[in-house]
Amino acid sequence: MADPLSELVAAVPDVLTDPDVLATYRRDEADLCASGTPLAVVRPRSTAEVVAAVKVAARHGIPVVPQGARTGLAGAANAVEGAIVVSLTAMDEILELDPAERIAVVQPGVVNAELRRAAARNGLYYPPDPGSWESSTIGGNVATNAGGMCCVKYGVTAEYVLGLEVVLADGAILHCGRRTAKGVAGYDLTRLFVGSEGTLGIITAITVKLRPAAAAARTLVAVFPTVAAAGAAVAAVTAAGLTPSLLELLDRVHLRAIEAYRPMGLSTEARALLLAASDTGDLDAIAALVREAGATEVYAASDAAEADALLAARRLPHPAMEHLAALAFPGGNGGLVIDDVAVPRTRLVELIDGVERIAAAHGVTVGVVGHAGDGNLHPNIVVNRADPSSVDSCQRVFDEIMRLGLALGGTCTGEHGVGLLKRDWLAREIGPVGVRVHRAIKDALDPAGILNPGKVLG
């Protein structure tokens, strides 16, 4: 039998083996998660090439790690030592967009923003909008069941996936789901693969449903004297039965980090900022409620340009906090561990208060940002990678926030996925029976354990 690398080169046209290039495919954007150097990176342009690569891996028992744009924040796309990385970014075609059926069929490498723009040209709307929407791919969005700012009204990626084409661990091609508006035949295999993070199969085509284009949204920003007051405003809005298309929170740490990174005129003295939008005419009612909850200033965007500027600010926390960490710990030592905890919206204030107490108790900088309208917050923990005590404190803070989220009836991840970062916390959340069922599914579809090993389940 030929050696696996020779087989791979013979089977797939685009194979990377240069050590310096391979090093760039080791990891996604999650900090402090283990990664290895792959044996090779293949860049398929078709499902057939994915099948060829997987069959080589299966014959030799080599791990296979699917990757998209590697914008993930949980280590799900991190390579393992000696793996074959299947980079799907070159499979970037919108294969079909049908305005009558309101569906699109896309390859996994299509960038989220490109699909949204293509839908808009046809009077349609693809709602899921992760913060990395200008670079993250639909395949990665599906694999992690990504969310975004519009989730408060429109839901996460799973709500828009109708069908999938998936290459299984033995190289077989599975087609699951449908193109029709309705369909209940058999087990819901499509939902099984959404959020599976490449551990059950490699997604090579996605059928998504599209919505009619939404009305232009009106946007406001509200300034609060405390983060808890902003959380109370969120609770008031949701309790009133209003349906904002966006309801986002940024604390002072993030406001100052954004202004230091890219000045936008945001108030750096505010303890919290709430950003709200509505595409159904609810904005005046939302403004009244946030004032009653204690907002010291409420400002409505006067036009679309101002609204876009406010939304742009909300997409900056991750790079801004990375910049803050780099300034705090120069020399490449500054890191950022991004949490992703979701709780019932009625417990949001308790979560916010708890994160502040945990950060203060450990003397660690933690900024809070997130999709407050659906109870999903992202505490961003600044860490000095070169200082073991800082890493230890970061881990303690991370774990205490996780423990608090579960105690409040929440979940260890609202949209980033499990990956490497939250394997232990997933096990705690779902319990021994849940772990057993997860493992049974994994063993049934990937008996040799070659697909993205070590992710989701330890």
HELIX and SHEET records of a PDB file:
HELIX    1   1 PRO A    4  ALA A   11  1                                   8    
HELIX    2   2 PRO A   19  ALA A   23  1                                   5    
HELIX    3   3 THR A   47  HIS A   60  1                                  14    
HELIX    4   4 ASN A  112  ARG A  121  1                                  10    
HELIX    5   5 ILE A  138  THR A  144  1                                   7    
HELIX    6   6 CYS A  151  TYR A  154  1                                   4    
HELIX    7   7 THR A  157  TYR A  160  5                                   4    
HELIX    8   8 LEU A  189  PHE A  193  1                                   5    
HELIX    9   9 VAL A  227  ALA A  239  1                                  13    
HELIX   10  10 ARG A  252  TYR A  261  1                                  10    
HELIX   11  11 LEU A  283  GLU A  292  1                                  10    
HELIX   12  12 ALA A  304  ARG A  314  1                                  11    
HELIX   13  13 PRO A  317  ALA A  328  1                                  12    
HELIX   14  14 ARG A  345  ARG A  347  5                                   3    
HELIX   15  15 LEU A  348  HIS A  362  1                                  15    
HELIX   16  16 ALA A  372  ASP A  374  5                                   3    
HELIX   17  17 PRO A  388  ALA A  407  1                                  20    
HELIX   18  18 ARG A  423  LEU A  445  1                                  23    
SHEET    1   A 4 VAL A  15  LEU A  16  0                                        
SHEET    2   A 4 ALA A  40  VAL A  42 -1                                        
SHEET    3   A 4 ILE A  84  SER A  87  1                                        
SHEET    4   A 4 VAL A  64  GLN A  67  1                                        
SHEET    1   B 5 ILE A  94  ASP A  98  0                                        
SHEET    2   B 5 ILE A 103  VAL A 106 -1                                        
SHEET    3   B 5 ILE A 202  LYS A 209 -1                                        
SHEET    4   B 5 VAL A 161  VAL A 167 -1                                        
SHEET    5   B 5 ILE A 173  GLY A 177 -1                                        
SHEET    1   C 2 LEU A 124  TYR A 125  0                                        
SHEET    2   C 2 ARG A 211  PRO A 212 -1                                        
SHEET    1   D 7 GLU A 297  ALA A 300  0                                        
SHEET    2   D 7 ARG A 218  PHE A 224 -1                                        
SHEET    3   D 7 ALA A 272  SER A 278 -1                                        
SHEET    4   D 7 LEU A 246  ASP A 251 -1                                        
SHEET    5   D 7 VAL A 366  HIS A 371 -1                                        
SHEET    6   D 7 ASN A 376  ASN A 384 -1                                        
SHEET    7   D 7 GLY A 334  ILE A 338 -1                                        
SHEET    1   E 7 GLU A 297  ALA A 300  0                                        
SHEET    2   E 7 ARG A 218  PHE A 224 -1                                        
SHEET    3   E 7 ALA A 272  SER A 278 -1                                        
SHEET    4   E 7 LEU A 246  ASP A 251 -1                                        
SHEET    5   E 7 VAL A 366  HIS A 371 -1                                        
SHEET    6   E 7 ASN A 376  ASN A 384 -1                                        
SHEET    7   E 7 VAL A 341  ALA A 342 -1                                        
END                                                                             
